[in-house]
Amino acid sequence: MKLLVAVDSSSASTFAAREAAARLWPAGTTVHVICVVEPFFGWSAPDLEEALRQSAEQTVQCAAGYFIQAGLETTTAVLTGDPKTLIVDEAAEWCADFVIIGAHSTYGVIQFLLGGVARAVARLAACSVEISRSRPGPEPLKILLATDGSECSKAATRSIAQRPWPAGTAFRILSVVEPSAPLLRPAYFSPEAMEELRGKDMQRAQAAVSSAESILCGAGIEASSTVAVPVATPKEMILSEAAEWEADLIVVGSHGRRGVNRFLLGSVSEAVALHANCSVEIIRRPREAEPSALR
């Protein structure tokens, strides 16, 4: 596995690097740590630019140290330009499997202003992305998998199944029932037809959970499961479940199938990643490399 870790001088980036380095990864995992210095436009300040570059070098070396101590092969780079573009481009050029980036950043010239950068990377990166947030302590992880049964959700499930996790890690599967008909019955729909549609919606959600359980079980992972009848949007349901369960990590596919029978995880995953209180992984299938595929 190839991890690209994007850091800046904020405490959030320091945490993201330290947390990623402390995690278990498949044998042979390599790490590329980068920091992007945004250039000055319209005026020249070579001394300041050099000082900022030196600070960025110290930042990447510090972050790289965590991975080196963990025994992972690690390289570093300091880039100059627009972080939104360069992180995505570097991940593509390096053929990264994951981009790991901190959730928030403080203001400054080296800083990424991660509210915008994280959103752009989550939306445009061709590989999977983790937006990392701090955890309250060293206890075993609690991982919430949100699935709609789509191929993208199955890819997210396989991503969990293919990785090692600390002993005691708890897994929960969530599928939100998405209505294929309006909640209020149209005049041309009989009560029987509405009931039939709702039954099929429930069956789809249950099938999504069963599929995820089967994949995880095949990897020796036991998980509890929940089928949620929506009282809010899928994003709100996922965030609510994660908060109530006190999840440390939410894992979602990059998007679901289009149409009323899927909750379009492209937009849901981005919203969850930016608003969750915990870390979020957006898993993409390898073939999903075109930004235009994301909505």
N, C-alpha and C positions, 0 to 999 in steps of 0.2 A: 504494500500500500504506500502511496506517495501523498504526504501531507504538506500543503503550503500554509504556513502560519504567517499572517500579516500582523505586524505589531507597530505600535507607536510608543510614545513616552508616557502614556497614561497607566494608571493602576489597573484599569480593566484589561489592557493588553498584557500586562505582566501576569495577571491572574490567568488569562486565557492560555498563555504559553505554559505556565506552571501546571495548570490543570491538565492540559493535553499531554504534557510530558509524563505526568504521574499515572496516566491511564494505561491500560493494557492495549497493545496493538499487535496485529499479526506479525509473525516472524518475517524479517526482511524489510520492514517498514522504513522508509527514508523520509527526511524532513528538510524542507527548504524554508528558511525564515527570511522574510523581507520587510523592509521599512521604506516608505515612500516620502520623499521630501518634496513638498510643493514649491515650485519655483516662484521667484518674484517677477511680476510682469510690469513693465513700464519703467523700471529703474534698476540700476546696478549696485549691488552691495556684496562684492566678492568675499570680503572678510566674514560678513555675517553668514553668507551662504556656506562658506567652508566650515564655520563653527557649527552650523546646523547639520551639515553632513557628518561631521565628527560625532555629534550627539547621536545621530541616527545609527552610525557604526557601533557606538557603545550600546545602543538599544538592541540591535539585532544580536550582538555578541552575548549580551546578558540573557536574552531569550533563548538563544541557541545553546547556552550552557545547561539549561534544564534538560534539553533533549540529549545532549552529549552525556550528561550524568546518568541518564536513563538507558544509555547504551545504544542509542539510535544514531545512525549515520546522518549527519546534519551539514547542510551548506547554508550560506547567507548571501544576501545581496542588498545593497542600498540603491534605490531607483529614484529618479527625479521626474516629476510630472504629475498628472492627475491621478490620485489614488483609485478613483472609481474605475478608470480605464486600465491602469497598469496592473492592479491586482488580478483582474479578470484575464488580461493578456498573459501575464506571467504564469498563471495557473494553466492556461491553455498551452503555452509554449513548453512548460515543464511536464505536461500531461498529468496534472495532479488528480488524485482521486477525491481529495477533500481540501477545501479552504477553511481554515479556522481563524476566526476574527473576533475580537472583543466586542461586547454589546454597546459600550458607550466610550466616549473619549472627551477629554477636556479641550478647550480651545487653545490654539497656538499654531505656529507655522508648520511644525512637524506633525502635529496631531491630525488625525484623519477626519475629524468631525463625523464620527461613525454613524450618526443617525442617517445621514445621506449615503455614506460609503457602504455601510452594511446592507442597506436597502438595495443599492445598485449591484453589489456583489451577489446577494441572495437572488436577485432577479436575473442577472445576466451570465453568471458563471456557468460553464458547460458541465462542471462537475458538482458533486455534493458540497454543501456549505454548512458549517456549524457556526452559529452565533453564540458565543460563550458568555455565560453569566456566573457570578460567584455562587458558591454553595455555602450553607451554614456551618458545615463541619465535615469531618473525614468519614462519616458513616457511609455504608454501602449505598450505591446508586439506586434511585427509583426512576425507572424509565417508562414513559407513557408512549405507546405506539398508536397513532391515529390512522385508521385505515378506512377506505371506501370500497375496497375490493378491486380497485383498478390495477393495471400492470405496474403503475408507478408506486402504488401502495405495497404491492408484492415485492418490488425492488427494495423499498424501505425495510420491509420485514426481513428480506434476505440479508440486507446489510447488517442488521442486528445479529442474525443467526450466524454470520460468517466471522464475527469478531469475538475475541475473548473479553470477558467481563469480570470484575472483582467478585470474589465469593460473597454471597449474601445479597447480590443485586436482585431487586424485585422488578418484575415486568408486568405491565397492565396494557391490555388491548382495548381500544375504544373505537366504536363505529357509531356514527350519528345517523339515525334514520332520516333520510331526506325525502320529503313527500314528492311524489310524481304528479300530484293533483293539488289544487288549492285547498287550504284548510277549511274554508267555507264552501259548502257544496254548491256548484252552479246549478241553475234550474234544470239543465239538460242532463245532469248526472243523477241517477237513482241512488238511494242509500246503499243498495246492494253493490253497485259499481264502485262507489267510493270505498266501501269496506274491502272490496276485492283489491283495489289499488293499494290501500294502506297495508293490507296483508302482504302483498308482493314487496312493498318498500321494506317492511320488517324482515322479510325473508332475505332480501339483498344484504341488509346490514348484518344479519346473522351469518350469512354465507361469507361475508368479508371477514368476520371474526373467526369463523371456523377455518378459513384458508390461512389466516395469520397464525392461528394456534397450531395448525399442521406443520407449517414451515418451522416455527420455533421449536416445536416438539421434536422434529427431525434433527435439530441441533442440540437436543438435550436441555432445552430451556422450557421451564414451566411458567405460565403466565395466567393471571386472572384476567377476566374480560368483562366488558360492559357494552351493552347496546343502549344508546341514549335516544329517547324520543324527544325531538327538538322542541324546546320552549324558547329558543333563541337561535341565532345564526350558528353554523358549524364552528366558526372561529370562536365565538363566545362559549360554546359548549366545550370545546377543547381546552380553552384557557380556564374555564371554571373547574373542569375535572382535574386539570393539572394542579391548580391552586388548592383544591379541596384535598387531593391526595398528597400534596406537597412533593410533586415530582421534581427531580433534579434535571431531567432531560426529556424533551418531547421530540419524537421522531416522526416525520411526515414525508410522504412522497411529494415530488415537485409539482404535480398536478394530477387531477383525476380525469376521467373521460368527460368530454363535453356533453352538455345536455342536462335536462332537468333531473335525470336519475343519478347524477354525480355532483359532489359539492365543489368541483373545480379547485382542486388543491393548489393550483398555481397561485391563485389569489389568497386562498385560505392559508397556505403555508407561509407566505410572505407576511400576512397580517399576524399570524401566530408568532413568527420569529421576532417580529419587531415589538410585540406587546406582552410577551410572556415574562413571567418573573424568574424563569429558569432558563437554562441553555436549550437551544433548539437546533436540531439537525434537519436540513432539507435534503432529501436523498434524490438524486437523479440517476436515471439509467444512462449507461455510457453513450448510447446513440443520441441522446438529447443534447445536441451541441449548438443548435440554432437559437439565438435569443428571440427570434420571431415566434418561436413555439410557445413562449411564455406570455401570459396575458395578465 
